[in-house]
Amino acid sequence: MTLEAGWVPVALSASIEPGTSAGAVVDGKEIVVWRDNSGKAHVWEDRCPHRGMRMSFGFVRGDHIACLYHGWQYDTAGQCRYIPAHPTLEVPQTIKVPTCSAEEKYGIVWATASTEASLPDINAAADVAPVRSLYVECGAGDVIAALKTIGMGDLNGNLGLLALGEDQLLLAVQEISTAKTAIHIVLLVQSVSDGGGKRKQYAQWAARLRFDLEQMAEVA
């Protein structure tokens, strides 16, 4: 799914701490996922309008993110507010980074460029504990088809529910390119503190899953 088509999972919430940023790719489009110091997540095009430097290489300062190259600072709406080389300049409103809408649900950061899309919903009332983001060398369609063969049900867009014994995992699928996919995995728990030992167990399970998915893709 593209950002223009609907909500796309782009990171585990736990992987983006306040005051940090990370680069990601959705259907070949580079984005930056960053969290301001108040804890709110933002998703933008990963490019400074000045010289095209990746914003994910920059620094978060309160509710601004600054480009690494020349220090241009942007507010949470993507508007440039400060240019260090011209500190008294009233920055033109045209200097702005393209932004996406960003929301957090199920311990995952979601983004979209659509104004009409609804966040995926699965009947999962429990809390979640992050497991890991898994990067697989095969296409999203093949990943989803393979996940269904191992029992992933209740697929809602790019979000699926998989039961393993008494445990349930949520798997959110992000298309990186035609040949690469990310799966953001969280464990449903009764309380956040319950995830402890099982997170390592399912991180190891996920590593085996990646091998199996890539083997299936080679056979296909």
Buried (B, 14 or more C-beta within 10 A) or exposed (E): BBBBEBBBBBBBBBBBEEBBBBBBBBBEBBBBBBBBEEEEBBBBBBBBBBEEBBBBBBBBBEBBBBBBBEBBBBBBEBBBEBBEEEEEEEBEEEBBBEBBBBEBBBBBBBBBBBEEBEBBEBEBEBBBBBBBBBEBBBBBEBBBEBBEEEEBEBBEBBBBBBEBEEBBBBBBBBBBBEEBBBBBBBBBBEEEEBBEEBBEBBBEBBEEBBEEBBEBBEEE
